Amino acid sequence: GKRGQLYEAIEQLERAVQIQGQHFASLKNLAILYQQAGFRNKAVEAWERAMGSAPDDDTKRAIKEHIVSLL
């Protein structure tokens, strides 16, 4: 994603999430890439999935605030 290959990075992270659906870092990075690519609805969906896998309540709260800001 940092090299401007957003679609390739999204594809790889989607594959990673299919293999390990609750991996927080993959879900978070997928949400970020969807945002960068301009796919707001997909980003919100990925953020919601990441929130469900967040490691602590502070992270969940921050993600929830971020989702609200996207809406």
C-alpha positions as CSV (number, residue, x, y, z in Angstrom):
1,G,0.0,0.0,0.0
2,K,2.8,2.4,0.8
3,R,4.3,1.9,-2.7
4,G,1.0,3.0,-4.3
5,Q,-0.1,-0.5,-5.1
6,L,-3.4,-0.2,-3.2
7,Y,-5.4,-2.8,-5.2
8,E,-2.7,-5.4,-4.9
9,A,-2.3,-4.8,-1.2
10,I,-6.1,-4.9,-0.7
11,E,-6.2,-8.2,-2.6
12,Q,-3.5,-9.7,-0.4
13,L,-5.1,-8.5,2.8
14,E,-8.5,-9.9,1.7
15,R,-6.8,-13.2,1.2
16,A,-5.1,-13.0,4.6
17,V,-8.5,-12.2,6.3
18,Q,-10.1,-15.2,4.5
19,I,-7.4,-17.4,6.1
20,Q,-7.4,-15.8,9.5
21,G,-10.7,-13.9,9.9
22,Q,-10.0,-12.4,13.3
23,H,-6.5,-11.1,12.8
24,F,-6.8,-7.5,14.0
25,A,-3.7,-6.1,12.2
26,S,-4.9,-7.4,8.8
27,L,-8.4,-6.1,9.3
28,K,-7.2,-2.7,10.4
29,N,-4.8,-2.4,7.5
30,L,-7.5,-3.5,5.1
31,A,-9.8,-0.8,6.4
32,I,-7.0,1.8,6.0
33,L,-6.3,0.7,2.4
34,Y,-10.0,0.8,1.5
35,Q,-10.2,4.4,2.9
36,Q,-7.1,5.4,0.9
37,A,-8.6,3.9,-2.3
38,G,-11.8,5.8,-1.7
39,F,-14.1,2.9,-0.9
40,R,-15.9,4.4,2.1
41,N,-18.5,1.6,2.5
42,K,-15.9,-1.2,2.3
43,A,-13.7,0.8,4.8
44,V,-16.6,1.1,7.3
45,E,-17.3,-2.7,6.9
46,A,-13.6,-3.5,7.5
47,W,-13.4,-1.1,10.5
48,E,-16.5,-2.8,12.0
49,R,-14.8,-6.2,11.6
50,A,-11.6,-4.8,13.1
51,M,-13.5,-3.5,16.0
52,G,-14.8,-7.0,16.8
53,S,-11.2,-8.2,16.9
54,A,-9.7,-5.2,18.7
55,P,-7.3,-6.2,21.5
56,D,-8.8,-3.8,24.2
57,D,-11.6,-1.5,25.0
58,D,-9.6,1.7,24.2
59,T,-8.9,0.5,20.7
60,K,-12.6,-0.5,20.2
61,R,-13.6,3.0,21.4
62,A,-11.2,4.7,19.0
63,I,-12.4,2.6,16.1
64,K,-16.0,3.3,16.9
65,E,-15.2,7.1,16.9
66,H,-13.4,6.7,13.6
67,I,-16.4,4.9,12.0
68,V,-18.7,7.6,13.2
69,S,-16.5,10.2,11.5
70,L,-16.6,8.3,8.2
71,L,-20.4,8.3,8.3
